[in-house]
Amino acid sequence: MLALGIGQLFCVLQCKQDLEEALLTDGTEESSWLQELIVRLLSDYFGQKCQEHDRFNPFNTDIDFQLLPLRTKVDILHALCDFRLDADDVLDQLKNLEADSLRVEPLGYDSKDSAYWYFYGTRLYREDFKTKNNKKKSVWQVICFTEDDWFQLTKKFKKSSCKAERQLHHTLSENFLPELPRLFKEKENLARKRLLEKIPRRT
């Protein structure tokens, strides 16, 4: 500390004060200095990992993270998951887990061979397969967002002549419809809790 000049010392103290204020006020302001700091530190780490793995770094732009396209944000999350799986301790972390518990399978298929995926929560996704220029491409979309969406989809498959759709109807009606009220109630409670946390705290 003694080796620092007066100007450098002032900068250190000023940053320390900014950090303390950011920690105390985080979540009470529309723009968070603390969040910006975390994103900058993460972008440095991400850039280093992209160089190591010869991957494109979407942070190599002047665009703020909040303004990046949704697909780019998803790509960043996917890359971070890949980087984490390359860590030395992964095998030790997963050694007591059954392989089947790590594998996610679709709930079923419809008459067009579209796959229906559930990843916990209240949403159901459909994966459609399209062929263009002799290449098969999958397109994803949320097929059930509200509680009524689940009931309408289940009702749609109830009298289907397609065996796969009847099996899907059985899965939805037996395993999901009874649990939906609880899941949506938990989602509502969580949203209310997050809203209360955003209310400015008393000093």
Rosetta blueprint (number, residue, H / E / L):
1 M L
2 L L
3 A L
4 L L
5 G L
6 I H
7 G H
8 Q H
9 L H
10 F H
11 C H
12 V H
13 L H
14 Q H
15 C H
16 K H
17 Q H
18 D H
19 L H
20 E H
21 E H
22 A H
23 L H
24 L H
25 T H
26 D L
27 G L
28 T L
29 E L
30 E L
31 S L
32 S L
33 W H
34 L H
35 Q H
36 E H
37 L H
38 I H
39 V H
40 R H
41 L H
42 L H
43 S H
44 D H
45 Y H
46 F H
47 G H
48 Q H
49 K H
50 C H
51 Q H
52 E H
53 H L
54 D L
55 R L
56 F L
57 N L
58 P L
59 F L
60 N L
61 T L
62 D L
63 I L
64 D L
65 F H
66 Q H
67 L H
68 L L
69 P L
70 L H
71 R H
72 T H
73 K H
74 V H
75 D H
76 I H
77 L H
78 H H
79 A H
80 L H
81 C H
82 D H
83 F H
84 R H
85 L H
86 D L
87 A L
88 D L
89 D L
90 V H
91 L H
92 D H
93 Q H
94 L H
95 K L
96 N L
97 L L
98 E L
99 A H
100 D H
101 S H
102 L H
103 R L
104 V L
105 E L
106 P L
107 L L
108 G E
109 Y E
110 D L
111 S L
112 K L
113 D L
114 S L
115 A E
116 Y E
117 W E
118 Y L
119 F L
120 Y L
121 G L
122 T L
123 R L
124 L E
125 Y E
126 R E
127 E E
128 D E
129 F E
130 K E
131 T E
132 K E
133 N L
134 N L
135 K E
136 K E
137 K E
138 S E
139 V E
140 W E
141 Q E
142 V E
143 I E
144 C E
145 F L
146 T L
147 E H
148 D H
149 D H
150 W H
151 F H
152 Q H
153 L H
154 T H
155 K H
156 K H
157 F H
158 K H
159 K L
160 S L
161 S L
162 C L
163 K H
164 A H
165 E H
166 R H
167 Q H
168 L H
169 H H
170 H H
171 T H
172 L H
173 S H
174 E H
175 N H
176 F H
177 L H
178 P H
179 E H
180 L H
181 P H
182 R H
183 L H
184 F H
185 K H
186 E H
187 K H
188 E H
189 N H
190 L H
191 A H
192 R H
193 K H
194 R H
195 L H
196 L H
197 E H
198 K H
199 I L
200 P L
201 R L
202 R L
203 T L
